[in-house]
Amino acid sequence: MKTLKLRLKRFLKSEEGPTAVEYAIMLAMIVLVCLLAIQAVGTNTSVKFQEAADGLT
């Protein structure tokens, strides 16, 4: 357990720690934007298919 704590402290003190956190935050933001875009496109597509189905009946 001590080695894990020591490794974590070294990681956070080094320049790589903050850089990794920044990349993780950017990745999370990109994923969030993608999910929101997919949701919007899916909703619009669903509405269009429903309109097409209503037009056929």
mmCIF file of the N, C-alpha and C atoms, coordinates in Angstrom:
data_MODEL
# 
_entry.id   MODEL 
# 
loop_
_atom_site.group_PDB 
_atom_site.id 
_atom_site.type_symbol 
_atom_site.label_atom_id 
_atom_site.label_alt_id 
_atom_site.label_comp_id 
_atom_site.label_asym_id 
_atom_site.label_entity_id 
_atom_site.label_seq_id 
_atom_site.pdbx_PDB_ins_code 
_atom_site.Cartn_x 
_atom_site.Cartn_y 
_atom_site.Cartn_z 
_atom_site.occupancy 
_atom_site.B_iso_or_equiv 
_atom_site.pdbx_formal_charge 
_atom_site.auth_seq_id 
_atom_site.auth_comp_id 
_atom_site.auth_asym_id 
_atom_site.auth_atom_id 
_atom_site.pdbx_PDB_model_num 
ATOM 1   N N  . MET A 1 1  ? 0.825   -1.195 0.000   1.00 0.00 ? 1  MET A N  1 
ATOM 2   C CA . MET A 1 1  ? 0.000   0.000  0.000   1.00 0.00 ? 1  MET A CA 1 
ATOM 3   C C  . MET A 1 1  ? 0.866   1.254  0.000   1.00 0.00 ? 1  MET A C  1 
ATOM 4   N N  . LYS A 1 2  ? 2.024   1.179  0.671   1.00 0.00 ? 2  LYS A N  1 
ATOM 5   C CA . LYS A 1 2  ? 2.907   2.340  0.708   1.00 0.00 ? 2  LYS A CA 1 
ATOM 6   C C  . LYS A 1 2  ? 3.440   2.666  -0.675  1.00 0.00 ? 2  LYS A C  1 
ATOM 7   N N  . THR A 1 3  ? 3.734   1.625  -1.432  1.00 0.00 ? 3  THR A N  1 
ATOM 8   C CA . THR A 1 3  ? 4.276   1.877  -2.770  1.00 0.00 ? 3  THR A CA 1 
ATOM 9   C C  . THR A 1 3  ? 3.232   2.554  -3.657  1.00 0.00 ? 3  THR A C  1 
ATOM 10  N N  . LEU A 1 4  ? 1.975   2.204  -3.469  1.00 0.00 ? 4  LEU A N  1 
ATOM 11  C CA . LEU A 1 4  ? 0.917   2.836  -4.250  1.00 0.00 ? 4  LEU A CA 1 
ATOM 12  C C  . LEU A 1 4  ? 0.817   4.315  -3.904  1.00 0.00 ? 4  LEU A C  1 
ATOM 13  N N  . LYS A 1 5  ? 0.864   4.626  -2.624  1.00 0.00 ? 5  LYS A N  1 
ATOM 14  C CA . LYS A 1 5  ? 0.814   6.026  -2.194  1.00 0.00 ? 5  LYS A CA 1 
ATOM 15  C C  . LYS A 1 5  ? 2.030   6.786  -2.704  1.00 0.00 ? 5  LYS A C  1 
ATOM 16  N N  . LEU A 1 6  ? 3.184   6.156  -2.633  1.00 0.00 ? 6  LEU A N  1 
ATOM 17  C CA . LEU A 1 6  ? 4.410   6.795  -3.096  1.00 0.00 ? 6  LEU A CA 1 
ATOM 18  C C  . LEU A 1 6  ? 4.352   7.052  -4.600  1.00 0.00 ? 6  LEU A C  1 
ATOM 19  N N  . ARG A 1 7  ? 3.878   6.078  -5.339  1.00 0.00 ? 7  ARG A N  1 
ATOM 20  C CA . ARG A 1 7  ? 3.758   6.249  -6.789  1.00 0.00 ? 7  ARG A CA 1 
ATOM 21  C C  . ARG A 1 7  ? 2.767   7.358  -7.131  1.00 0.00 ? 7  ARG A C  1 
ATOM 22  N N  . LEU A 1 8  ? 1.661   7.407  -6.394  1.00 0.00 ? 8  LEU A N  1 
ATOM 23  C CA . LEU A 1 8  ? 0.661   8.438  -6.634  1.00 0.00 ? 8  LEU A CA 1 
ATOM 24  C C  . LEU A 1 8  ? 1.233   9.824  -6.352  1.00 0.00 ? 8  LEU A C  1 
ATOM 25  N N  . LYS A 1 9  ? 1.981   9.962  -5.263  1.00 0.00 ? 9  LYS A N  1 
ATOM 26  C CA . LYS A 1 9  ? 2.599   11.249 -4.935  1.00 0.00 ? 9  LYS A CA 1 
ATOM 27  C C  . LYS A 1 9  ? 3.592   11.665 -6.017  1.00 0.00 ? 9  LYS A C  1 
ATOM 28  N N  . ARG A 1 10 ? 4.404   10.726 -6.472  1.00 0.00 ? 10 ARG A N  1 
ATOM 29  C CA . ARG A 1 10 ? 5.373   11.028 -7.532  1.00 0.00 ? 10 ARG A CA 1 
ATOM 30  C C  . ARG A 1 10 ? 4.667   11.438 -8.818  1.00 0.00 ? 10 ARG A C  1 
ATOM 31  N N  . PHE A 1 11 ? 3.601   10.730 -9.127  1.00 0.00 ? 11 PHE A N  1 
ATOM 32  C CA . PHE A 1 11 ? 2.846   11.020 -10.341 1.00 0.00 ? 11 PHE A CA 1 
ATOM 33  C C  . PHE A 1 11 ? 2.243   12.417 -10.288 1.00 0.00 ? 11 PHE A C  1 
ATOM 34  N N  . LEU A 1 12 ? 1.679   12.787 -9.138  1.00 0.00 ? 12 LEU A N  1 
ATOM 35  C CA . LEU A 1 12 ? 1.051   14.093 -9.011  1.00 0.00 ? 12 LEU A CA 1 
ATOM 36  C C  . LEU A 1 12 ? 2.066   15.224 -8.966  1.00 0.00 ? 12 LEU A C  1 
ATOM 37  N N  . LYS A 1 13 ? 3.271   14.951 -8.470  1.00 0.00 ? 13 LYS A N  1 
ATOM 38  C CA . LYS A 1 13 ? 4.309   15.979 -8.420  1.00 0.00 ? 13 LYS A CA 1 
ATOM 39  C C  . LYS A 1 13 ? 4.946   16.208 -9.781  1.00 0.00 ? 13 LYS A C  1 
ATOM 40  N N  . SER A 1 14 ? 4.984   15.187 -10.585 1.00 0.00 ? 14 SER A N  1 
ATOM 41  C CA . SER A 1 14 ? 5.633   15.317 -11.890 1.00 0.00 ? 14 SER A CA 1 
ATOM 42  C C  . SER A 1 14 ? 4.759   16.145 -12.825 1.00 0.00 ? 14 SER A C  1 
ATOM 43  N N  . GLU A 1 15 ? 5.326   16.526 -13.935 1.00 0.00 ? 15 GLU A N  1 
ATOM 44  C CA . GLU A 1 15 ? 4.589   17.294 -14.943 1.00 0.00 ? 15 GLU A CA 1 
ATOM 45  C C  . GLU A 1 15 ? 3.551   16.429 -15.648 1.00 0.00 ? 15 GLU A C  1 
ATOM 46  N N  . GLU A 1 16 ? 3.745   15.131 -15.624 1.00 0.00 ? 16 GLU A N  1 
ATOM 47  C CA . GLU A 1 16 ? 2.839   14.235 -16.332 1.00 0.00 ? 16 GLU A CA 1 
ATOM 48  C C  . GLU A 1 16 ? 1.482   14.140 -15.647 1.00 0.00 ? 16 GLU A C  1 
ATOM 49  N N  . GLY A 1 17 ? 1.444   14.314 -14.333 1.00 0.00 ? 17 GLY A N  1 
ATOM 50  C CA . GLY A 1 17 ? 0.187   14.220 -13.595 1.00 0.00 ? 17 GLY A CA 1 
ATOM 51  C C  . GLY A 1 17 ? -0.833  15.249 -14.054 1.00 0.00 ? 17 GLY A C  1 
ATOM 52  N N  . PRO A 1 18 ? -0.493  16.539 -13.971 1.00 0.00 ? 18 PRO A N  1 
ATOM 53  C CA . PRO A 1 18 ? -1.453  17.554 -14.425 1.00 0.00 ? 18 PRO A CA 1 
ATOM 54  C C  . PRO A 1 18 ? -1.794  17.431 -15.909 1.00 0.00 ? 18 PRO A C  1 
ATOM 55  N N  . THR A 1 19 ? -0.832  17.043 -16.715 1.00 0.00 ? 19 THR A N  1 
ATOM 56  C CA . THR A 1 19 ? -1.097  16.879 -18.141 1.00 0.00 ? 19 THR A CA 1 
ATOM 57  C C  . THR A 1 19 ? -2.111  15.765 -18.366 1.00 0.00 ? 19 THR A C  1 
ATOM 58  N N  . ALA A 1 20 ? -1.964  14.675 -17.648 1.00 0.00 ? 20 ALA A N  1 
ATOM 59  C CA . ALA A 1 20 ? -2.911  13.564 -17.783 1.00 0.00 ? 20 ALA A CA 1 
ATOM 60  C C  . ALA A 1 20 ? -4.305  13.997 -17.348 1.00 0.00 ? 20 ALA A C  1 
ATOM 61  N N  . VAL A 1 21 ? -4.380  14.781 -16.288 1.00 0.00 ? 21 VAL A N  1 
ATOM 62  C CA . VAL A 1 21 ? -5.677  15.265 -15.810 1.00 0.00 ? 21 VAL A CA 1 
ATOM 63  C C  . VAL A 1 21 ? -6.302  16.192 -16.849 1.00 0.00 ? 21 VAL A C  1 
ATOM 64  N N  . GLU A 1 22 ? -5.500  17.062 -17.438 1.00 0.00 ? 22 GLU A N  1 
ATOM 65  C CA . GLU A 1 22 ? -6.015  17.962 -18.475 1.00 0.00 ? 22 GLU A CA 1 
ATOM 66  C C  . GLU A 1 22 ? -6.551  17.176 -19.666 1.00 0.00 ? 22 GLU A C  1 
ATOM 67  N N  . TYR A 1 23 ? -5.818  16.165 -20.080 1.00 0.00 ? 23 TYR A N  1 
ATOM 68  C CA . TYR A 1 23 ? -6.288  15.339 -21.197 1.00 0.00 ? 23 TYR A CA 1 
ATOM 69  C C  . TYR A 1 23 ? -7.571  14.596 -20.829 1.00 0.00 ? 23 TYR A C  1 
ATOM 70  N N  . ALA A 1 24 ? -7.668  14.136 -19.600 1.00 0.00 ? 24 ALA A N  1 
ATOM 71  C CA . ALA A 1 24 ? -8.876  13.434 -19.162 1.00 0.00 ? 24 ALA A CA 1 
ATOM 72  C C  . ALA A 1 24 ? -10.076 14.375 -19.171 1.00 0.00 ? 24 ALA A C  1 
ATOM 73  N N  . ILE A 1 25 ? -9.873  15.614 -18.740 1.00 0.00 ? 25 ILE A N  1 
ATOM 74  C CA . ILE A 1 25 ? -10.961 16.595 -18.744 1.00 0.00 ? 25 ILE A CA 1 
ATOM 75  C C  . ILE A 1 25 ? -11.378 16.917 -20.174 1.00 0.00 ? 25 ILE A C  1 
ATOM 76  N N  . MET A 1 26 ? -10.402 17.110 -21.051 1.00 0.00 ? 26 MET A N  1 
ATOM 77  C CA . MET A 1 26 ? -10.730 17.384 -22.455 1.00 0.00 ? 26 MET A CA 1 
ATOM 78  C C  . MET A 1 26 ? -11.479 16.216 -23.081 1.00 0.00 ? 26 MET A C  1 
ATOM 79  N N  . LEU A 1 27 ? -11.041 14.999 -22.789 1.00 0.00 ? 27 LEU A N  1 
ATOM 80  C CA . LEU A 1 27 ? -11.711 13.821 -23.326 1.00 0.00 ? 27 LEU A CA 1 
ATOM 81  C C  . LEU A 1 27 ? -13.150 13.740 -22.820 1.00 0.00 ? 27 LEU A C  1 
ATOM 82  N N  . ALA A 1 28 ? -13.352 14.017 -21.535 1.00 0.00 ? 28 ALA A N  1 
ATOM 83  C CA . ALA A 1 28 ? -14.701 13.992 -20.968 1.00 0.00 ? 28 ALA A CA 1 
ATOM 84  C C  . ALA A 1 28 ? -15.591 15.033 -21.643 1.00 0.00 ? 28 ALA A C  1 
ATOM 85  N N  . MET A 1 29 ? -15.042 16.209 -21.910 1.00 0.00 ? 29 MET A N  1 
ATOM 86  C CA . MET A 1 29 ? -15.824 17.254 -22.574 1.00 0.00 ? 29 MET A CA 1 
ATOM 87  C C  . MET A 1 29 ? -16.172 16.857 -24.005 1.00 0.00 ? 29 MET A C  1 
ATOM 88  N N  . ILE A 1 30 ? -15.235 16.252 -24.706 1.00 0.00 ? 30 ILE A N  1 
ATOM 89  C CA . ILE A 1 30 ? -15.489 15.808 -26.079 1.00 0.00 ? 30 ILE A CA 1 
ATOM 90  C C  . ILE A 1 30 ? -16.565 14.730 -26.096 1.00 0.00 ? 30 ILE A C  1 
ATOM 91  N N  . VAL A 1 31 ? -16.480 13.795 -25.168 1.00 0.00 ? 31 VAL A N  1 
ATOM 92  C CA . VAL A 1 31 ? -17.483 12.726 -25.086 1.00 0.00 ? 31 VAL A CA 1 
ATOM 93  C C  . VAL A 1 31 ? -18.856 13.316 -24.787 1.00 0.00 ? 31 VAL A C  1 
ATOM 94  N N  . LEU A 1 32 ? -18.913 14.287 -23.880 1.00 0.00 ? 32 LEU A N  1 
ATOM 95  C CA . LEU A 1 32 ? -20.185 14.924 -23.535 1.00 0.00 ? 32 LEU A CA 1 
ATOM 96  C C  . LEU A 1 32 ? -20.796 15.617 -24.751 1.00 0.00 ? 32 LEU A C  1 
ATOM 97  N N  . VAL A 1 33 ? -19.991 16.354 -25.485 1.00 0.00 ? 33 VAL A N  1 
ATOM 98  C CA . VAL A 1 33 ? -20.483 17.039 -26.686 1.00 0.00 ? 33 VAL A CA 1 
ATOM 99  C C  . VAL A 1 33 ? -20.971 16.020 -27.716 1.00 0.00 ? 33 VAL A C  1 
ATOM 100 N N  . CYS A 1 34 ? -20.235 14.940 -27.885 1.00 0.00 ? 34 CYS A N  1 
ATOM 101 C CA . CYS A 1 34 ? -20.651 13.896 -28.833 1.00 0.00 ? 34 CYS A CA 1 
ATOM 102 C C  . CYS A 1 34 ? -21.974 13.267 -28.421 1.00 0.00 ? 34 CYS A C  1 
ATOM 103 N N  . LEU A 1 35 ? -22.124 12.981 -27.144 1.00 0.00 ? 35 LEU A N  1 
ATOM 104 C CA . LEU A 1 35 ? -23.373 12.383 -26.671 1.00 0.00 ? 35 LEU A CA 1 
ATOM 105 C C  . LEU A 1 35 ? -24.556 13.324 -26.869 1.00 0.00 ? 35 LEU A C  1 
ATOM 106 N N  . LEU A 1 36 ? -24.345 14.603 -26.585 1.00 0.00 ? 36 LEU A N  1 
ATOM 107 C CA . LEU A 1 36 ? -25.422 15.572 -26.783 1.00 0.00 ? 36 LEU A CA 1 
ATOM 108 C C  . LEU A 1 36 ? -25.781 15.698 -28.261 1.00 0.00 ? 36 LEU A C  1 
ATOM 109 N N  . ALA A 1 37 ? -24.779 15.685 -29.124 1.00 0.00 ? 37 ALA A N  1 
ATOM 110 C CA . ALA A 1 37 ? -25.036 15.769 -30.561 1.00 0.00 ? 37 ALA A CA 1 
ATOM 111 C C  . ALA A 1 37 ? -25.781 14.534 -31.051 1.00 0.00 ? 37 ALA A C  1 
ATOM 112 N N  . ILE A 1 38 ? -25.372 13.375 -30.593 1.00 0.00 ? 38 ILE A N  1 
ATOM 113 C CA . ILE A 1 38 ? -26.041 12.131 -30.995 1.00 0.00 ? 38 ILE A CA 1 
ATOM 114 C C  . ILE A 1 38 ? -27.484 12.128 -30.520 1.00 0.00 ? 38 ILE A C  1 
ATOM 115 N N  . GLN A 1 39 ? -27.709 12.615 -29.311 1.00 0.00 ? 39 GLN A N  1 
ATOM 116 C CA . GLN A 1 39 ? -29.068 12.672 -28.777 1.00 0.00 ? 39 GLN A CA 1 
ATOM 117 C C  . GLN A 1 39 ? -29.931 13.609 -29.619 1.00 0.00 ? 39 GLN A C  1 
ATOM 118 N N  . ALA A 1 40 ? -29.396 14.770 -29.974 1.00 0.00 ? 40 ALA A N  1 
ATOM 119 C CA . ALA A 1 40 ? -30.157 15.726 -30.783 1.00 0.00 ? 40 ALA A CA 1 
ATOM 120 C C  . ALA A 1 40 ? -30.468 15.152 -32.160 1.00 0.00 ? 40 ALA A C  1 
ATOM 121 N N  . VAL A 1 41 ? -29.490 14.544 -32.791 1.00 0.00 ? 41 VAL A N  1 
ATOM 122 C CA . VAL A 1 41 ? -29.699 13.950 -34.113 1.00 0.00 ? 41 VAL A CA 1 
ATOM 123 C C  . VAL A 1 41 ? -30.703 12.806 -34.016 1.00 0.00 ? 41 VAL A C  1 
ATOM 124 N N  . GLY A 1 42 ? -30.591 12.005 -32.973 1.00 0.00 ? 42 GLY A N  1 
ATOM 125 C CA . GLY A 1 42 ? -31.515 10.888 -32.798 1.00 0.00 ? 42 GLY A CA 1 
ATOM 126 C C  . GLY A 1 42 ? -32.946 11.350 -32.615 1.00 0.00 ? 42 GLY A C  1 
ATOM 127 N N  . THR A 1 43 ? -33.124 12.416 -31.837 1.00 0.00 ? 43 THR A N  1 
ATOM 128 C CA . THR A 1 43 ? -34.467 12.953 -31.618 1.00 0.00 ? 43 THR A CA 1 
ATOM 129 C C  . THR A 1 43 ? -35.043 13.487 -32.920 1.00 0.00 ? 43 THR A C  1 
ATOM 130 N N  . ASN A 1 44 ? -34.254 14.250 -33.657 1.00 0.00 ? 44 ASN A N  1 
ATOM 131 C CA . ASN A 1 44 ? -34.726 14.794 -34.937 1.00 0.00 ? 44 ASN A CA 1 
ATOM 132 C C  . ASN A 1 44 ? -35.036 13.684 -35.932 1.00 0.00 ? 44 ASN A C  1 
ATOM 133 N N  . THR A 1 45 ? -34.202 12.669 -35.973 1.00 0.00 ? 45 THR A N  1 
ATOM 134 C CA . THR A 1 45 ? -34.424 11.548 -36.880 1.00 0.00 ? 45 THR A CA 1 
ATOM 135 C C  . THR A 1 45 ? -35.699 10.803 -36.513 1.00 0.00 ? 45 THR A C  1 
ATOM 136 N N  . SER A 1 46 ? -35.915 10.618 -35.228 1.00 0.00 ? 46 SER A N  1 
ATOM 137 C CA . SER A 1 46 ? -37.122 9.937  -34.770 1.00 0.00 ? 46 SER A CA 1 
ATOM 138 C C  . SER A 1 46 ? -38.371 10.707 -35.187 1.00 0.00 ? 46 SER A C  1 
ATOM 139 N N  . VAL A 1 47 ? -38.325 12.023 -35.048 1.00 0.00 ? 47 VAL A N  1 
ATOM 140 C CA . VAL A 1 47 ? -39.466 12.851 -35.448 1.00 0.00 ? 47 VAL A CA 1 
ATOM 141 C C  . VAL A 1 47 ? -39.710 12.725 -36.950 1.00 0.00 ? 47 VAL A C  1 
ATOM 142 N N  . LYS A 1 48 ? -38.658 12.766 -37.739 1.00 0.00 ? 48 LYS A N  1 
ATOM 143 C CA . LYS A 1 48 ? -38.810 12.665 -39.198 1.00 0.00 ? 48 LYS A CA 1 
ATOM 144 C C  . LYS A 1 48 ? -39.383 11.310 -39.612 1.00 0.00 ? 48 LYS A C  1 
ATOM 145 N N  . PHE A 1 49 ? -38.907 10.236 -38.980 1.00 0.00 ? 49 PHE A N  1 
ATOM 146 C CA . PHE A 1 49 ? -39.448 8.915  -39.299 1.00 0.00 ? 49 PHE A CA 1 
ATOM 147 C C  . PHE A 1 49 ? -40.915 8.815  -38.890 1.00 0.00 ? 49 PHE A C  1 
ATOM 148 N N  . GLN A 1 50 ? -41.275 9.413  -37.778 1.00 0.00 ? 50 GLN A N  1 
ATOM 149 C CA . GLN A 1 50 ? -42.668 9.389  -37.335 1.00 0.00 ? 50 GLN A CA 1 
ATOM 150 C C  . GLN A 1 50 ? -43.545 10.168 -38.315 1.00 0.00 ? 50 GLN A C  1 
ATOM 151 N N  . GLU A 1 51 ? -43.043 11.315 -38.791 1.00 0.00 ? 51 GLU A N  1 
ATOM 152 C CA . GLU A 1 51 ? -43.793 12.091 -39.786 1.00 0.00 ? 51 GLU A CA 1 
ATOM 153 C C  . GLU A 1 51 ? -43.967 11.289 -41.075 1.00 0.00 ? 51 GLU A C  1 
ATOM 154 N N  . ALA A 1 52 ? -42.925 10.583 -41.479 1.00 0.00 ? 52 ALA A N  1 
ATOM 155 C CA . ALA A 1 52 ? -43.017 9.759  -42.684 1.00 0.00 ? 52 ALA A CA 1 
ATOM 156 C C  . ALA A 1 52 ? -44.016 8.629  -42.486 1.00 0.00 ? 52 ALA A C  1 
ATOM 157 N N  . ALA A 1 53 ? -43.996 8.016  -41.328 1.00 0.00 ? 53 ALA A N  1 
ATOM 158 C CA . ALA A 1 53 ? -44.930 6.924  -41.047 1.00 0.00 ? 53 ALA A CA 1 
ATOM 159 C C  . ALA A 1 53 ? -46.364 7.441  -41.011 1.00 0.00 ? 53 ALA A C  1 
ATOM 160 N N  . ASP A 1 54 ? -46.553 8.615  -40.430 1.00 0.00 ? 54 ASP A N  1 
ATOM 161 C CA . ASP A 1 54 ? -47.900 9.194  -40.396 1.00 0.00 ? 54 ASP A CA 1 
ATOM 162 C C  . ASP A 1 54 ? -48.383 9.540  -41.806 1.00 0.00 ? 54 ASP A C  1 
ATOM 163 N N  . GLY A 1 55 ? -47.465 9.945  -42.659 1.00 0.00 ? 55 GLY A N  1 
ATOM 164 C CA . GLY A 1 55 ? -47.831 10.274 -44.039 1.00 0.00 ? 55 GLY A CA 1 
ATOM 165 C C  . GLY A 1 55 ? -48.246 9.051  -44.839 1.00 0.00 ? 55 GLY A C  1 
ATOM 166 N N  . LEU A 1 56 ? -47.735 7.895  -44.474 1.00 0.00 ? 56 LEU A N  1 
ATOM 167 C CA . LEU A 1 56 ? -48.070 6.667  -45.192 1.00 0.00 ? 56 LEU A CA 1 
ATOM 168 C C  . LEU A 1 56 ? -49.423 6.105  -44.780 1.00 0.00 ? 56 LEU A C  1 
ATOM 169 N N  . THR A 1 57 ? -49.889 6.484  -43.615 1.00 0.00 ? 57 THR A N  1 
ATOM 170 C CA . THR A 1 57 ? -51.170 5.918  -43.148 1.00 0.00 ? 57 THR A CA 1 
ATOM 171 C C  . THR A 1 57 ? -52.331 6.819  -43.440 1.00 0.00 ? 57 THR A C  1 
# 
